[in-house]
Amino acid sequence: MKTLIIDDERLARQELKNLLGSYEEIEVIGECANADEAREAIEKEKPDLIFLDIQMPGETGFDLLETLSFVPKVVFVTAYDEYALKAFKVNALDYVLKPVEDERLAEAIQKVLGETKSKNTPPGETENDEMLGLDDQIFLKDGDKCWFVTLRDIRVFESEGNYVRVFFENNKPLILKSLNNLEKRLDERHFFRINRKFIVNLKEITHIEPWFNGGLQVKLKNGETLEVSRRQSAKFKELLSL
């Protein structure tokens, strides 16, 4: 994956380049100290990925992106955390704070590689079958909006055909993924598929009561009520030791 490092600090560029040397998938093809150099290099080299600083003399990283006719994948690397929301709005894949730590960089690289693999994967499916934990962050993109969401903050996944709607806070983006595929990556001790349409975060449930035809009804913290199918009710009771 052809990569450019764009940062006005030479030592920061060198440090990041050294860290990226551990990833055989990443080929650093150049370094740029400002937006003018970066613009020329991006238009000429057409990199797959750029690591982009935000605060630079003259134009900022955001200013640079607005002028590009070819926009590669973007990971922001900056000393400032107040730009995170804006970074997601311009479709950045990740936002890494300086000084860059090995573990945090590894997470960013994983997101980049995961995004690349998804381009060659059938709709609704994924090549990544690694189990997700409550503290894992997932990248969600719906139209021109992007989020990095910790799994424990998601209350419900709802199937809509080949798509899944993800509910957290006041947001409900729609992502191209099947509920069946998503279920395989979620620990049912934390996320349980209550029927054909919904997977629920068990920590969001405040009340459970019997329902029609041997099923159950659950009430969530936000007041929403959902039905546990008769087929899933027995497994649900066993899981919660009811």
C-alpha positions as CSV (number, residue, x, y, z in Angstrom):
1,M,0.0,0.0,0.0
2,K,1.7,3.2,-1.2
3,T,1.9,5.7,1.6
4,L,2.9,9.3,2.1
5,I,3.8,11.0,5.5
6,I,2.8,14.6,5.7
7,D,4.0,16.6,8.7
8,D,5.9,19.8,9.1
9,E,8.1,18.3,11.9
10,R,11.1,16.3,10.5
11,L,11.5,14.2,13.6
12,A,7.8,13.4,13.7
13,R,8.0,12.2,10.1
14,Q,11.1,10.1,10.8
15,E,9.6,8.5,14.0
16,L,6.4,7.5,12.1
17,K,8.4,6.2,9.2
18,N,10.4,4.0,11.6
19,L,7.2,2.7,13.2
20,L,5.7,1.9,9.8
21,G,8.7,-0.1,8.8
22,S,7.3,-2.9,10.8
23,Y,4.4,-3.3,8.5
24,E,5.2,-5.1,5.2
25,E,1.8,-4.0,3.8
26,I,2.8,-0.3,4.1
27,E,5.3,1.1,1.6
28,V,6.4,4.7,2.5
29,I,7.0,6.3,-0.9
30,G,7.7,9.9,0.4
31,E,7.6,12.6,3.0
32,C,6.1,16.1,2.8
33,A,6.6,19.0,5.1
34,N,3.6,21.2,4.0
35,A,0.4,21.2,2.0
36,D,2.1,22.5,-1.2
37,E,4.6,19.6,-1.2
38,A,1.8,17.1,-0.3
39,R,-0.5,18.3,-3.0
40,E,2.2,17.9,-5.7
41,A,3.2,14.4,-4.4
42,I,-0.4,13.2,-4.1
43,E,-1.3,14.3,-7.6
44,K,1.9,12.7,-9.0
45,E,2.2,9.5,-7.0
46,K,-1.5,8.7,-6.3
47,P,-0.8,7.0,-3.0
48,D,-3.3,4.6,-1.4
49,L,-2.9,6.1,2.0
50,I,-1.6,9.3,3.7
51,F,-0.7,10.0,7.3
52,L,-1.6,13.6,7.7
53,D,-0.8,16.2,10.3
54,I,-3.4,18.9,10.9
55,Q,-1.6,22.0,12.2
56,M,1.0,23.0,9.6
57,P,2.4,26.3,8.5
58,G,0.2,27.9,5.9
59,E,-2.6,25.4,5.0
60,T,-3.9,22.9,7.5
61,G,-4.4,19.3,6.7
62,F,-8.1,20.0,6.3
63,D,-7.3,22.8,3.8
64,L,-5.2,20.4,1.8
65,L,-7.9,17.7,1.5
66,E,-10.4,20.3,0.2
67,T,-8.1,21.1,-2.7
68,L,-7.3,17.6,-3.9
69,S,-8.8,16.1,-7.0
70,F,-7.5,12.6,-5.9
71,V,-8.1,11.8,-2.3
72,P,-6.4,8.7,-0.8
73,K,-7.3,7.0,2.5
74,V,-6.5,9.3,5.4
75,V,-5.2,8.7,8.9
76,F,-4.7,12.0,10.8
77,V,-1.7,12.1,13.1
78,T,-1.7,15.1,15.4
79,A,-0.9,16.5,18.8
80,Y,-4.4,18.0,19.2
81,D,-7.6,16.0,20.1
82,E,-10.1,18.8,19.5
83,Y,-10.2,18.1,15.7
84,A,-11.4,14.5,16.0
85,L,-15.1,15.2,15.1
86,K,-14.1,17.2,12.1
87,A,-11.7,14.5,11.0
88,F,-14.5,11.9,10.9
89,K,-16.7,14.3,8.9
90,V,-14.1,14.3,6.1
91,N,-14.1,10.5,6.1
92,A,-10.7,9.9,7.9
93,L,-10.2,6.3,8.7
94,D,-8.6,7.1,12.1
95,Y,-7.3,9.9,14.3
96,V,-4.0,9.1,16.1
97,L,-2.6,11.4,18.8
98,K,1.1,12.2,19.1
99,P,3.3,10.9,20.4
100,V,2.3,7.8,18.4
101,E,2.3,4.6,20.3
102,D,3.0,1.2,18.7
103,E,-0.3,-0.3,19.9
104,R,-2.4,2.7,18.7
105,L,-0.7,2.7,15.3
106,A,-1.4,-1.0,14.9
107,E,-5.1,-0.3,15.5
108,A,-5.0,2.4,12.8
109,I,-3.3,0.1,10.3
110,Q,-5.8,-2.6,11.0
111,K,-8.7,-0.3,10.2
112,V,-7.0,0.7,7.0
113,L,-6.4,-2.9,5.9
114,G,-9.9,-3.8,6.9
115,E,-11.3,-1.0,4.8
116,T,-9.2,-2.2,1.8
117,K,-10.3,-5.8,2.2
118,S,-14.0,-4.8,2.3
119,K,-13.7,-3.4,-1.2
120,N,-13.1,-6.9,-2.5
121,T,-15.7,-8.7,-0.3
122,P,-19.2,-9.6,-1.4
123,P,-22.0,-7.3,-0.1
124,G,-22.9,-8.0,3.5
125,E,-19.9,-10.2,4.2
126,T,-16.4,-9.6,5.7
127,E,-13.1,-11.4,5.6
128,N,-12.5,-10.5,9.3
129,D,-14.0,-13.1,11.6
130,E,-12.2,-12.0,14.8
131,M,-14.4,-11.8,17.8
132,L,-15.2,-8.3,19.1
133,G,-15.0,-7.3,22.7
134,L,-17.0,-4.6,24.6
135,D,-14.0,-2.2,24.6
136,D,-13.3,-2.6,20.9
137,Q,-14.0,0.3,18.6
138,I,-15.7,-0.1,15.3
139,F,-15.6,2.3,12.3
140,L,-19.1,3.2,10.9
141,K,-19.7,5.2,7.8
142,D,-23.1,6.2,6.5
143,G,-23.0,8.7,3.6
144,D,-20.7,11.5,4.4
145,K,-20.8,10.9,8.2
146,C,-18.3,8.7,10.1
147,W,-18.0,7.5,13.7
148,F,-15.6,5.5,15.8
149,V,-17.9,3.8,18.3
150,T,-17.0,1.6,21.3
151,L,-19.0,-1.5,21.2
152,R,-20.4,-1.2,24.7
153,D,-22.1,2.1,23.7
154,I,-24.2,0.4,21.0
155,R,-27.6,-0.7,22.3
156,V,-29.2,-2.4,19.3
157,F,-28.4,-3.8,15.8
158,E,-31.4,-4.0,13.5
159,S,-31.5,-5.9,10.3
160,E,-32.8,-4.2,7.2
161,G,-32.3,-6.6,4.3
162,N,-28.6,-6.8,3.4
163,Y,-27.9,-3.8,5.7
164,V,-27.8,-3.3,9.5
165,R,-28.9,-0.2,11.4
166,V,-26.7,0.6,14.4
167,F,-28.3,2.4,17.3
168,F,-26.1,4.4,19.7
169,E,-26.8,7.7,21.5
170,N,-29.0,9.6,19.1
171,N,-27.5,8.1,16.0
172,K,-28.6,5.2,13.8
173,P,-26.4,4.8,10.8
174,L,-27.1,2.1,8.2
175,I,-24.1,-0.1,7.2
176,L,-23.7,-2.6,4.4
177,K,-23.4,-5.9,6.5
178,S,-25.8,-8.8,7.2
179,L,-27.0,-9.4,10.7
180,N,-26.0,-13.1,10.4
181,N,-22.4,-12.1,9.6
182,L,-22.3,-9.6,12.4
183,E,-23.7,-12.1,14.9
184,K,-20.7,-14.3,14.3
185,R,-18.3,-11.7,15.6
186,L,-20.3,-10.7,18.8
187,D,-20.1,-12.5,22.1
188,E,-23.6,-13.6,23.0
189,R,-22.8,-13.0,26.7
190,H,-22.9,-9.3,25.8
191,F,-24.9,-9.1,22.6
192,F,-27.8,-11.5,22.1
193,R,-29.9,-12.1,19.0
194,I,-33.4,-11.9,20.4
195,N,-35.2,-12.6,17.1
196,R,-34.6,-12.6,13.3
197,K,-34.4,-8.8,13.2
198,F,-32.6,-7.6,16.4
199,I,-29.3,-8.1,18.3
200,V,-29.5,-6.4,21.7
201,N,-26.8,-5.2,24.1
202,L,-27.7,-7.2,27.3
203,K,-26.5,-4.3,29.5
204,E,-29.2,-2.1,28.0
205,I,-32.0,-4.4,29.2
206,T,-33.8,-3.2,32.4
207,H,-36.8,-5.4,32.5
208,I,-37.9,-8.8,31.2
209,E,-41.4,-10.3,31.2
210,P,-43.4,-13.2,29.7
211,W,-45.0,-12.5,26.3
212,F,-47.3,-14.2,23.8
213,N,-46.8,-17.8,22.6
214,G,-44.0,-18.6,25.1
215,G,-41.9,-15.6,24.1
216,L,-40.5,-12.8,26.2
217,Q,-40.5,-9.0,26.1
218,V,-37.5,-6.9,27.1
219,K,-37.4,-3.2,28.0
220,L,-34.3,-1.2,27.3
221,K,-32.9,1.8,29.2
222,N,-34.3,4.2,26.6
223,G,-37.8,2.9,27.2
224,E,-38.0,0.8,24.0
225,T,-39.6,-2.6,24.2
226,L,-38.6,-5.6,21.9
227,E,-39.8,-9.1,21.6
228,V,-37.7,-12.2,22.2
229,S,-39.0,-14.9,19.9
230,R,-40.2,-18.2,21.3
231,R,-37.3,-20.0,19.6
232,Q,-34.7,-17.7,21.3
233,S,-36.5,-17.4,24.6
234,A,-35.3,-20.8,26.0
235,K,-31.7,-19.9,25.1
236,F,-32.1,-16.4,26.5
237,K,-33.4,-17.8,29.8
238,E,-30.5,-20.2,30.0
239,L,-28.0,-17.5,29.2
240,L,-29.3,-15.2,32.0
241,S,-30.1,-18.1,34.4
242,L,-33.7,-17.1,34.6
